[in-house]
Amino acid sequence: MTTQTQTPATVAAKTPSQASTAAPAQPKGKDGRGATTVDDGVVAKIAGIAIQEIDGVHALGGGAARALGTLREKVGQKDLTQGVSVEVGQTQVAVDVTLVVEYPHPLQDVADRARDAVYTAIEDLVGMEVTEVNITITDIHVPSDDAEEDADQEPRVA
């Protein structure tokens, strides 16, 4: 018969390097009943919806993305993640946004309000910390350009 002089707790305390090589435990949520995983696309869609509600934002995405988005809208689909790229970690999110601003809205003001909207939406709805929101303004939309294009077209009916 052998007598155990060390408990499992004292062995683990003496060999921390062995304990750290074990597989990390999966998070079990706040109450221990299971984990919740939020897909990157969901976070991007929430950010896209939040930005589209900002006064002064004309469109999301660069030139090619907007052209493809126009085609999608003509067939009845709208991509709410257009122009939004996210990086989702375990507890944090980083967001990159490309947008077009309506003239004559102040660019920095629109960017600040868009950034605040993304922070609020993701932190409130997803429950994750937003580490940064980078905004790239690729164009200015001048409403008079739309009016000139419409005037050049021939009427469809006589």
Backbone as CSV, one residue per row, in Angstrom:
resi,resn,N_x,N_y,N_z,CA_x,CA_y,CA_z,C_x,C_y,C_z
1,MET,0.830,-1.155,0.000,0.000,0.000,0.000,0.887,1.234,0.000
2,THR,0.512,2.231,-0.881,1.296,3.459,-0.940,0.508,4.601,-0.339
3,THR,1.218,5.509,0.192,0.599,6.682,0.769,0.884,7.863,-0.161
4,GLN,-0.189,8.576,-0.520,-0.042,9.732,-1.406,0.373,10.928,-0.572
5,THR,1.567,11.454,-0.909,2.061,12.604,-0.161,1.756,13.917,-0.867
6,GLN,1.359,13.835,-2.145,1.036,15.056,-2.892,-0.399,14.949,-3.389
7,THR,-1.102,16.041,-3.292,-2.459,16.095,-3.850,-2.377,16.565,-5.298
8,PRO,-3.395,16.333,-6.117,-3.372,16.838,-7.501,-3.180,18.347,-7.571
9,ALA,-3.666,19.056,-6.604,-3.524,20.512,-6.610,-2.068,20.929,-6.431
10,THR,-1.326,20.229,-5.545,0.072,20.594,-5.334,0.936,20.198,-6.522
11,VAL,0.595,19.113,-7.212,1.337,18.724,-8.411,1.130,19.754,-9.510
12,ALA,-0.106,20.188,-9.702,-0.407,21.191,-10.729,0.276,22.517,-10.413
13,ALA,0.355,22.860,-9.137,0.979,24.115,-8.745,2.478,24.089,-9.013
14,LYS,3.117,22.888,-8.886,4.554,22.783,-9.102,4.915,22.745,-10.582
15,THR,3.992,22.324,-11.446,4.299,22.191,-12.874,3.358,23.043,-13.710
16,PRO,3.520,24.357,-13.657,2.631,25.219,-14.429,2.825,25.072,-15.935
17,SER,4.044,24.712,-16.389,4.265,24.588,-17.829,3.460,23.434,-18.405
18,GLN,3.292,22.361,-17.672,2.489,21.250,-18.153,1.017,21.619,-18.190
19,ALA,0.559,22.394,-17.246,-0.851,22.788,-17.202,-1.186,23.711,-18.364
20,SER,-0.238,24.545,-18.778,-0.524,25.487,-19.848,-0.556,24.817,-21.214
21,THR,0.010,23.615,-21.366,-0.017,22.928,-22.648,-1.331,22.208,-22.889
22,ALA,-2.146,22.092,-21.887,-3.447,21.455,-22.057,-4.345,22.334,-22.912
23,ALA,-5.322,21.720,-23.571,-6.243,22.471,-24.430,-7.012,23.485,-23.591
24,PRO,-7.163,24.710,-24.094,-7.903,25.718,-23.324,-9.377,25.338,-23.228
25,ALA,-9.949,25.647,-22.114,-11.366,25.338,-21.910,-12.217,26.271,-22.762
26,GLN,-13.282,25.749,-23.336,-14.196,26.571,-24.121,-14.985,27.466,-23.177
27,PRO,-15.192,28.709,-23.557,-15.998,29.585,-22.707,-17.415,29.054,-22.602
28,LYS,-17.965,29.136,-21.441,-19.292,28.584,-21.208,-20.351,29.649,-21.036
29,GLY,-20.068,30.868,-21.421,-21.046,31.930,-21.253,-21.006,32.468,-19.845
30,LYS,-21.792,33.494,-19.609,-21.792,34.139,-18.295,-22.359,33.238,-17.212
31,ASP,-23.352,32.426,-17.576,-24.003,31.601,-16.562,-23.573,30.140,-16.613
32,GLY,-22.595,29.800,-17.469,-22.087,28.448,-17.523,-22.948,27.463,-18.288
33,ARG,-23.961,27.928,-19.025,-24.863,27.008,-19.719,-24.494,26.797,-21.180
34,GLY,-23.474,27.456,-21.676,-23.073,27.273,-23.061,-22.472,28.540,-23.634
35,ALA,-21.812,28.406,-24.788,-21.129,29.529,-25.425,-21.970,30.082,-26.569
36,THR,-21.799,31.350,-26.838,-22.456,32.007,-27.973,-21.370,32.490,-28.920
37,THR,-21.518,32.150,-30.193,-20.581,32.607,-31.210,-21.348,33.480,-32.189
38,VAL,-20.819,34.674,-32.458,-21.448,35.592,-33.408,-20.574,35.622,-34.653
39,ASP,-21.162,35.310,-35.808,-20.439,35.268,-37.063,-20.022,36.672,-37.503
40,ASP,-18.907,36.750,-38.230,-18.402,38.037,-38.723,-19.449,38.764,-39.567
41,GLY,-20.186,38.028,-40.389,-21.202,38.629,-41.252,-22.303,39.316,-40.480
42,VAL,-22.651,38.772,-39.331,-23.693,39.384,-38.494,-23.203,40.714,-37.944
43,VAL,-21.967,40.740,-37.483,-21.392,41.975,-36.939,-21.275,43.023,-38.048
44,ALA,-20.854,42.605,-39.250,-20.741,43.536,-40.373,-22.100,44.090,-40.767
45,LYS,-23.125,43.258,-40.742,-24.472,43.714,-41.105,-24.991,44.729,-40.090
46,ILE,-24.748,44.496,-38.812,-25.172,45.439,-37.768,-24.465,46.779,-37.965
47,ALA,-23.170,46.745,-38.266,-22.427,47.984,-38.504,-22.955,48.701,-39.743
48,GLY,-23.242,47.951,-40.808,-23.759,48.547,-42.043,-25.102,49.220,-41.845
49,ILE,-25.982,48.568,-41.102,-27.304,49.156,-40.827,-27.150,50.434,-40.012
50,ALA,-26.278,50.403,-39.013,-26.074,51.582,-38.159,-25.545,52.764,-38.969
51,ILE,-24.638,52.509,-39.901,-24.040,53.591,-40.679,-25.033,54.184,-41.671
52,GLN,-25.868,53.355,-42.268,-26.813,53.844,-43.269,-27.835,54.802,-42.684
53,GLU,-28.011,54.778,-41.378,-28.970,55.661,-40.728,-28.383,57.050,-40.438
54,ILE,-27.109,57.250,-40.717,-26.435,58.516,-40.424,-26.710,59.518,-41.538
55,ASP,-27.137,60.721,-41.155,-27.384,61.793,-42.114,-26.061,62.203,-42.750
56,GLY,-26.015,62.256,-44.066,-24.811,62.636,-44.779,-24.108,61.467,-45.440
57,VAL,-24.482,60.227,-45.059,-23.904,59.049,-45.711,-24.740,58.745,-46.942
58,HIS,-24.115,58.818,-48.117,-24.828,58.534,-49.365,-24.818,57.037,-49.669
59,ALA,-23.656,56.393,-49.548,-23.535,54.977,-49.875,-22.339,54.389,-49.151
60,LEU,-22.321,53.071,-49.076,-21.193,52.357,-48.494,-20.440,51.649,-49.605
61,GLY,-19.117,51.563,-49.475,-18.305,50.843,-50.440,-17.637,51.764,-51.434
62,GLY,-16.643,51.207,-52.136,-15.954,51.938,-53.181,-16.725,51.853,-54.483
63,GLY,-16.112,52.320,-55.561,-16.777,52.383,-56.860,-17.274,51.042,-57.363
64,ALA,-16.426,50.012,-57.355,-16.817,48.694,-57.860,-17.896,48.065,-56.983
65,ALA,-17.760,48.200,-55.687,-18.757,47.627,-54.774,-20.106,48.310,-54.953
66,ARG,-20.103,49.615,-55.175,-21.366,50.332,-55.373,-22.018,49.932,-56.685
67,ALA,-21.210,49.725,-57.742,-21.760,49.294,-59.033,-22.410,47.919,-58.897
68,LEU,-21.743,47.018,-58.211,-22.312,45.689,-57.981,-23.548,45.788,-57.099
69,GLY,-23.522,46.672,-56.116,-24.672,46.879,-55.241,-25.880,47.393,-55.999
70,THR,-25.654,48.256,-56.992,-26.745,48.778,-57.820,-27.405,47.644,-58.596
71,LEU,-26.593,46.747,-59.128,-27.141,45.589,-59.838,-27.955,44.698,-58.903
72,ARG,-27.435,44.481,-57.692,-28.157,43.660,-56.714,-29.516,44.277,-56.375
73,GLU,-29.534,45.603,-56.192,-30.783,46.279,-55.836,-31.814,46.163,-56.948
74,LYS,-31.364,46.146,-58.203,-32.293,46.023,-59.325,-32.984,44.666,-59.354
75,VAL,-32.349,43.644,-58.790,-32.977,42.319,-58.731,-33.606,42.062,-57.357
76,GLY,-33.694,43.100,-56.552,-34.413,42.998,-55.283,-33.586,42.556,-54.096
77,GLN,-32.282,42.568,-54.204,-31.430,42.201,-53.074,-30.587,43.400,-52.675
78,LYS,-30.354,43.555,-51.389,-29.504,44.649,-50.917,-28.466,44.062,-49.968
79,ASP,-27.220,44.389,-50.217,-26.129,43.905,-49.378,-25.863,44.923,-48.288
80,LEU,-26.275,44.611,-47.080,-26.103,45.538,-45.963,-24.671,45.566,-45.435
81,THR,-23.840,44.619,-45.901,-22.449,44.583,-45.447,-21.504,45.235,-46.443
82,GLN,-22.031,45.764,-47.534,-21.207,46.408,-48.566,-20.411,47.545,-47.960
83,GLY,-19.101,47.532,-48.169,-18.244,48.590,-47.666,-17.856,48.437,-46.209
84,VAL,-18.245,47.326,-45.583,-17.933,47.104,-44.167,-17.108,45.826,-44.041
85,SER,-15.985,45.929,-43.376,-15.124,44.780,-43.125,-14.899,44.703,-41.614
86,VAL,-15.061,43.501,-41.057,-14.881,43.361,-39.611,-13.881,42.254,-39.308
87,GLU,-13.243,42.396,-38.169,-12.372,41.372,-37.624,-12.909,41.083,-36.226
88,VAL,-13.414,39.868,-36.034,-14.053,39.521,-34.766,-13.163,38.550,-34.004
89,GLY,-12.834,38.915,-32.769,-12.079,38.038,-31.884,-13.019,37.404,-30.870
90,GLN,-12.479,36.942,-29.763,-13.292,36.328,-28.707,-14.181,37.350,-28.010
91,THR,-13.606,38.528,-27.726,-14.367,39.538,-26.990,-14.300,40.915,-27.633
92,GLN,-13.525,41.061,-28.714,-13.329,42.370,-29.318,-13.588,42.343,-30.824
93,VAL,-13.905,43.517,-31.359,-14.198,43.675,-32.784,-13.451,44.904,-33.303
94,ALA,-12.890,44.784,-34.511,-12.317,45.919,-35.225,-13.084,46.061,-36.531
95,VAL,-13.410,47.284,-36.911,-14.254,47.526,-38.078,-13.567,48.508,-39.025
96,ASP,-13.637,48.201,-40.336,-13.180,49.114,-41.385,-14.377,49.428,-42.269
97,VAL,-14.592,50.714,-42.550,-15.750,51.154,-43.322,-15.289,52.041,-44.470
98,THR,-15.865,51.796,-45.651,-15.631,52.647,-46.810,-16.965,53.279,-47.168
99,LEU,-17.001,54.613,-47.299,-18.276,55.258,-47.583,-18.142,56.471,-48.482
100,VAL,-19.296,56.892,-49.003,-19.425,58.082,-49.837,-20.297,59.057,-49.063
101,VAL,-19.855,60.303,-48.973,-20.556,61.325,-48.196,-21.311,62.258,-49.135
102,GLU,-22.489,62.688,-48.709,-23.296,63.664,-49.453,-22.670,65.047,-49.305
103,TYR,-22.579,65.766,-50.410,-22.141,67.158,-50.377,-23.297,68.003,-49.883
104,PRO,-23.176,68.936,-49.033,-22.031,69.609,-48.443,-21.801,69.228,-46.982
105,HIS,-22.108,68.003,-46.564,-21.904,67.604,-45.170,-20.415,67.603,-44.829
106,PRO,-20.055,68.104,-43.653,-18.646,68.092,-43.243,-18.151,66.646,-43.095
107,LEU,-17.084,66.322,-43.788,-16.596,64.944,-43.832,-16.254,64.394,-42.455
108,GLN,-15.519,65.153,-41.665,-15.114,64.658,-40.355,-16.320,64.450,-39.441
109,ASP,-17.316,65.317,-39.552,-18.528,65.197,-38.742,-19.288,63.913,-39.099
110,VAL,-19.422,63.640,-40.386,-20.106,62.415,-40.821,-19.319,61.191,-40.358
111,ALA,-18.001,61.223,-40.499,-17.164,60.098,-40.067,-17.279,59.870,-38.564
112,ASP,-17.281,60.939,-37.786,-17.402,60.811,-36.328,-18.753,60.213,-35.927
113,ARG,-19.842,60.694,-36.580,-21.163,60.166,-36.250,-21.298,58.704,-36.684
114,ALA,-20.710,58.354,-37.828,-20.727,56.961,-38.283,-19.946,56.072,-37.319
115,ARG,-18.805,56.552,-36.880,-17.982,55.794,-35.926,-18.738,55.582,-34.619
116,ASP,-19.370,56.635,-34.108,-20.145,56.516,-32.865,-21.290,55.524,-33.026
117,ALA,-21.953,55.554,-34.184,-23.075,54.643,-34.430,-22.613,53.193,-34.441
118,VAL,-21.449,52.931,-35.030,-20.921,51.564,-35.076,-20.551,51.100,-33.672
119,TYR,-19.854,51.947,-32.921,-19.504,51.591,-31.540,-20.759,51.234,-30.749
120,THR,-21.754,52.094,-30.797,-22.975,51.888,-30.015,-23.707,50.622,-30.448
121,ALA,-23.894,50.442,-31.748,-24.654,49.298,-32.246,-23.979,47.978,-31.888
122,ILE,-22.691,47.879,-32.109,-22.009,46.605,-31.846,-21.920,46.325,-30.355
123,GLU,-21.593,47.349,-29.565,-21.483,47.112,-28.128,-22.838,46.796,-27.506
124,ASP,-23.917,47.453,-27.986,-25.241,47.206,-27.415,-25.859,45.905,-27.920
125,LEU,-25.793,45.661,-29.233,-26.476,44.502,-29.804,-25.660,43.216,-29.734
126,VAL,-24.356,43.311,-29.948,-23.515,42.115,-29.958,-22.924,41.857,-28.574
127,GLY,-22.677,42.924,-27.835,-22.118,42.760,-26.496,-20.612,42.575,-26.497
128,MET,-19.953,43.007,-27.577,-18.496,42.891,-27.655,-17.880,44.287,-27.637
129,GLU,-16.639,44.353,-27.196,-15.922,45.626,-27.159,-15.410,45.957,-28.552
130,VAL,-15.618,47.189,-28.995,-15.104,47.643,-30.276,-13.757,48.312,-30.013
131,THR,-12.698,47.786,-30.634,-11.361,48.339,-30.400,-11.081,49.530,-31.298
132,GLU,-11.586,49.486,-32.559,-11.381,50.616,-33.456,-12.368,50.543,-34.610
133,VAL,-12.693,51.717,-35.132,-13.518,51.841,-36.337,-12.776,52.777,-37.274
134,ASN,-12.212,52.219,-38.340,-11.476,53.000,-39.330,-12.411,53.323,-40.481
135,ILE,-12.498,54.606,-40.834,-13.415,55.043,-41.897,-12.607,55.655,-43.034
136,THR,-12.889,55.165,-44.243,-12.275,55.703,-45.449,-13.374,56.321,-46.298
137,ILE,-13.247,57.609,-46.594,-14.213,58.295,-47.452,-13.619,58.301,-48.859
138,THR,-14.310,57.626,-49.792,-13.761,57.463,-51.139,-14.336,58.431,-52.156
139,ASP,-15.452,59.092,-51.817,-16.073,59.973,-52.797,-17.044,60.918,-52.108
140,ILE,-17.415,61.968,-52.851,-18.446,62.914,-52.421,-19.567,62.803,-53.449
141,HIS,-20.796,62.657,-52.987,-21.941,62.618,-53.903,-22.551,64.011,-53.978
142,VAL,-22.612,64.538,-55.204,-23.195,65.855,-55.428,-24.591,65.637,-56.013
143,PRO,-25.647,66.037,-55.300,-27.017,65.795,-55.781,-27.296,66.392,-57.156
144,SER,-26.646,67.478,-57.523,-26.898,68.081,-58.833,-26.461,67.153,-59.970
145,ASP,-25.503,66.257,-59.724,-25.085,65.292,-60.743,-26.235,64.371,-61.121
146,ASP,-27.043,63.962,-60.143,-28.196,63.103,-60.413,-29.229,63.839,-61.253
147,ALA,-29.459,65.115,-60.964,-30.453,65.890,-61.700,-30.039,66.063,-63.156
148,GLU,-28.751,66.275,-63.417,-28.264,66.424,-64.788,-28.401,65.127,-65.570
149,GLU,-28.128,63.988,-64.920,-28.269,62.702,-65.597,-29.721,62.445,-65.969
150,ASP,-30.645,62.786,-65.094,-32.070,62.596,-65.365,-32.541,63.507,-66.484
151,ALA,-32.007,64.736,-66.594,-32.429,65.688,-67.619,-31.956,65.263,-69.006
152,ASP,-30.810,64.568,-69.075,-30.270,64.129,-70.364,-31.058,62.961,-70.957
153,GLN,-31.787,62.217,-70.147,-32.528,61.078,-70.643,-33.797,61.532,-71.363
154,GLU,-34.125,60.801,-72.422,-35.361,61.100,-73.136,-36.543,60.586,-72.315
155,PRO,-37.699,61.240,-72.428,-38.863,60.734,-71.695,-39.251,59.371,-72.235
156,ARG,-39.750,58.516,-71.370,-40.113,57.163,-71.771,-41.473,57.118,-72.465
157,VAL,-42.324,58.066,-72.194,-43.653,58.083,-72.812,-43.881,59.437,-73.491
158,ALA,-44.728,59.428,-74.540,-44.999,60.671,-75.246,-46.282,61.297,-74.751
